[in-house]
Amino acid sequence: MGNNTDCCFRSGNDRFRYRVGAIIISGEYALFAYSERDKYYYSVGGGVHVGEH
């Protein structure tokens, strides 16, 4: 089980955050989430925690 600490690091002004995503397809449909604020679609998923299985 993870400890809820994101798997990420900083290098100067840059930040890397390890994330996973999935594209779920059923027949002729694919599942994506939509951002109302920024008007774009993205795959479902989230950040990985250190030690997460």
Residue frames relative to the residue before (quaternion, step in Angstrom):
aa qw qx qy qz dx dy dz
M 1.0000 0.0000 0.0000 0.0000 0.00 0.00 0.00
G 0.4780 -0.6905 0.4707 0.2703 3.59 -1.01 0.79
N 0.4386 -0.6914 0.5095 0.2647 3.54 -1.30 0.21
N 0.5356 -0.6695 0.3646 0.3633 3.61 1.27 0.41
T 0.5021 0.5914 -0.4583 0.4336 3.59 1.19 0.52
D 0.4414 -0.7069 0.4828 0.2691 3.59 -0.67 1.08
C 0.4043 -0.6646 0.5744 0.2549 3.53 -1.19 0.70
C 0.3618 0.7235 -0.5000 0.3093 3.59 -0.05 1.30
F 0.0530 -0.7823 0.6162 0.0745 3.55 -1.30 0.19
R 0.3333 -0.7150 0.5800 0.2031 3.54 -1.31 0.36
S 0.0349 -0.7489 0.6612 0.0261 3.53 -1.23 0.64
G 0.7967 -0.1044 0.0219 0.5950 3.57 -0.13 1.27
N 0.7954 -0.2306 0.2014 0.5230 3.59 -0.71 -1.08
D 0.5979 0.5756 -0.3526 0.4322 3.60 1.31 -0.08
R 0.1280 -0.7732 0.6174 0.0677 3.54 -1.21 0.63
F 0.1482 -0.7620 0.6259 0.0755 3.55 -0.99 0.91
R 0.0064 -0.7813 0.6238 -0.0208 3.58 -0.87 0.98
Y 0.3517 -0.7521 0.5267 0.1824 3.56 -0.67 1.16
R 0.0356 0.7965 -0.5982 0.0807 3.57 -0.72 1.14
V 0.2250 -0.7424 0.6100 0.1618 3.55 -1.26 0.41
G 0.0699 -0.7925 0.6048 0.0342 3.54 -1.18 0.53
A 0.1785 -0.7720 0.6012 0.1034 3.53 -1.28 0.34
I 0.1808 -0.7140 0.6591 0.1522 3.50 -1.26 0.54
I 0.1449 -0.8062 0.5727 0.0334 3.54 -0.53 1.23
I 0.0708 -0.8063 0.5871 -0.0143 3.56 -0.66 1.18
S 0.0131 0.7648 -0.6431 0.0366 3.53 -1.01 0.95
G 0.8134 -0.0661 0.0018 0.5780 3.56 -0.37 1.23
E 0.7839 -0.2703 0.2258 0.5114 3.57 -0.70 -1.10
Y 0.6148 0.5480 -0.3396 0.4544 3.62 1.27 0.26
A 0.1313 -0.7552 0.6363 0.0874 3.56 -1.21 0.62
L 0.3597 -0.7409 0.5325 0.1952 3.58 -1.02 0.84
F 0.1006 0.7576 -0.6376 0.0974 3.55 -0.85 1.07
A 0.3860 -0.6677 0.5734 0.2764 3.56 -1.25 0.41
Y 0.2416 -0.7751 0.5702 0.1255 3.60 -1.20 0.50
S 0.2960 -0.7428 0.5763 0.1691 3.56 -0.96 0.90
E 0.3406 -0.7501 0.5346 0.1883 3.59 -0.49 1.18
R 0.6678 0.5275 -0.2983 0.4323 3.57 0.98 -0.88
D 0.8110 0.2797 -0.1232 0.4988 3.57 0.79 -1.04
K 0.3707 -0.7831 0.4372 0.2414 3.60 1.35 0.00
Y 0.6050 0.5086 -0.4221 0.4440 3.59 0.61 1.13
Y 0.4232 -0.6734 0.5496 0.2558 3.55 -1.32 0.45
Y 0.0009 -0.7914 0.6113 -0.0049 3.58 -1.17 0.59
S 0.5656 -0.6033 0.4351 0.3561 3.57 -1.21 0.48
V 0.5210 -0.6184 0.4839 0.3346 3.56 -1.17 0.59
G 0.3458 0.7180 -0.5522 0.2451 3.59 -1.12 0.63
G 0.1408 -0.8020 0.5701 0.1091 3.55 -1.15 -0.51
G 0.7035 -0.4636 0.3484 0.4108 3.51 -1.37 0.01
V 0.3704 -0.7042 0.5641 0.2207 3.55 -1.18 0.65
H 0.3075 -0.7398 0.5755 0.1639 3.55 -1.02 0.92
V 0.5937 -0.5634 0.4331 0.3774 3.57 -1.13 0.64
G 0.8247 0.1999 -0.1706 0.5008 3.60 -0.82 1.00
E 0.4540 0.6948 -0.4526 0.3260 3.60 1.26 0.00
H 0.4085 -0.7069 0.5275 0.2347 3.59 -1.05 0.80
